[in-house]
Amino acid sequence: MITRAAVQGRTSAVSTSPARRRTPRTVASVAAAALATATVVTVALLVPGDRTPQLEIHDHSGDTVTRVRSVEVGETFALVHTHSVTGRPVVETFSVLDADTLAIEELWFDEHGANLPTAAEPLGDGMTTYLEVEDGYRVLHHGHPIGSLPLIVGSPSVDHVMRFSDGEELRLLDVARAGARIEVRVGPGP
């Protein structure tokens, strides 16, 4: 970007140089440069800068946003719950891909159960990676974009809890009733 000092320096060099005369062409050139600089500065002021994205929890039953939290692009968070059939913990990890999109990163569980994968599965144009690890199973989704995360809030025995990288936890039953259809989504902040 051209600074004010640079514009002043260029203008003073043109207007005070004894070797140059102020011809209509020189004046027009200086005026055009000043107009171009003013246009760039005006456009820079009118175009909003990067805004910190917000994670929103939208409750479809009341058509309301029940919680808003600032997040950073690249930030990850986990959705932790107890599997309704096995009674065992499940951890799903998501990331903020950009100011409008969530991505799924990983699924971890320690016992197979209904709706949990038993092998690699197709995902978009690729495949998930299914790993047997010391403490259970990891399914890597490789940052696959999902847009938003729709879900039904589980009962107290399921207890959906969102855990953020800064240590904050949000129990979904604290912002919506059990059985409510919600959507976790990201959008540009104010």
ChimeraX attribute file (.defattr): number of C-alpha atoms within 10 A of each C-alpha:
attribute: neighborCount
match mode: 1-to-1
recipient: residues
	/A:1	8
	/A:2	10
	/A:3	10
	/A:4	10
	/A:5	9
	/A:6	11
	/A:7	15
	/A:8	12
	/A:9	12
	/A:10	14
	/A:11	16
	/A:12	11
	/A:13	12
	/A:14	18
	/A:15	15
	/A:16	11
	/A:17	10
	/A:18	9
	/A:19	6
	/A:20	11
	/A:21	12
	/A:22	13
	/A:23	9
	/A:24	9
	/A:25	9
	/A:26	14
	/A:27	15
	/A:28	12
	/A:29	13
	/A:30	17
	/A:31	13
	/A:32	12
	/A:33	15
	/A:34	16
	/A:35	12
	/A:36	12
	/A:37	17
	/A:38	13
	/A:39	12
	/A:40	14
	/A:41	14
	/A:42	11
	/A:43	11
	/A:44	12
	/A:45	10
	/A:46	9
	/A:47	8
	/A:48	8
	/A:49	8
	/A:50	9
	/A:51	13
	/A:52	15
	/A:53	21
	/A:54	22
	/A:55	23
	/A:56	19
	/A:57	22
	/A:58	21
	/A:59	22
	/A:60	14
	/A:61	12
	/A:62	12
	/A:63	10
	/A:64	11
	/A:65	15
	/A:66	15
	/A:67	16
	/A:68	15
	/A:69	11
	/A:70	14
	/A:71	23
	/A:72	16
	/A:73	17
	/A:74	13
	/A:75	14
	/A:76	20
	/A:77	22
	/A:78	21
	/A:79	20
	/A:80	19
	/A:81	21
	/A:82	20
	/A:83	23
	/A:84	15
	/A:85	11
	/A:86	13
	/A:87	13
	/A:88	15
	/A:89	15
	/A:90	20
	/A:91	22
	/A:92	18
	/A:93	21
	/A:94	24
	/A:95	22
	/A:96	27
	/A:97	21
	/A:98	18
	/A:99	21
	/A:100	16
	/A:101	18
	/A:102	26
	/A:103	22
	/A:104	24
	/A:105	20
	/A:106	21
	/A:107	20
	/A:108	20
	/A:109	20
	/A:110	17
	/A:111	15
	/A:112	15
	/A:113	15
	/A:114	9
	/A:115	8
	/A:116	15
	/A:117	15
	/A:118	13
	/A:119	12
	/A:120	14
	/A:121	14
	/A:122	10
	/A:123	12
	/A:124	9
	/A:125	5
	/A:126	11
	/A:127	13
	/A:128	19
	/A:129	16
	/A:130	18
	/A:131	15
	/A:132	12
	/A:133	10
	/A:134	7
	/A:135	10
	/A:136	12
	/A:137	20
	/A:138	20
	/A:139	22
	/A:140	19
	/A:141	23
	/A:142	15
	/A:143	16
	/A:144	19
	/A:145	18
	/A:146	14
	/A:147	17
	/A:148	19
	/A:149	16
	/A:150	16
	/A:151	12
	/A:152	16
	/A:153	23
	/A:154	22
	/A:155	16
	/A:156	14
	/A:157	11
	/A:158	19
	/A:159	19
	/A:160	24
	/A:161	20
	/A:162	18
	/A:163	18
	/A:164	16
	/A:165	11
	/A:166	9
	/A:167	7
	/A:168	9
	/A:169	14
	/A:170	14
	/A:171	17
	/A:172	24
	/A:173	17
	/A:174	11
	/A:175	16
	/A:176	22
	/A:177	17
	/A:178	17
	/A:179	13
	/A:180	18
	/A:181	18
	/A:182	25
	/A:183	18
	/A:184	18
	/A:185	21
	/A:186	26
	/A:187	20
	/A:188	15
	/A:189	15
	/A:190	7
